[in-house]
Amino acid sequence: MLHSHDRDHGHAHEHGHTHGPSTPHPAQTVPWSILRMALAARLGAALAVSAGLWAAVLLAMR
């Protein structure tokens, strides 16, 4: 026996923010953080970003 229940009873429970307006959002975990990287890795990342930006500038000047 098949039972069909296609009627909408309006039981949607949408909950927005539950913290107060003066309370900040709770901290969320991030997959990586530049602050947790070793100094050499930070310098390498900064160098790579800088090189990429300079490449974009030099290509735009062509």
SULRAVEN-V530832 format. One record per backbone hydrogen bond with DSSP energy under -0.5 kcal/mol. CO is the residue of the C=O (numbers start at 0). NH is the residue of the N-H. If there is no record, write none. Layout:
CO/NH + CO/NH
This chain:
1/3 + 6/8 + 11/13 + 12/14 + 13/15 + 19/22 + 32/35 + 33/36 + 37/41 + 38/42 + 39/43 + 40/44 + 41/45 + 42/46 + 43/47 + 44/48 + 45/49 + 46/50 + 47/51 + 48/52 + 49/53 + 50/54 + 51/55 + 52/56 + 53/57 + 54/58 + 55/59 + 56/60 + 58/61
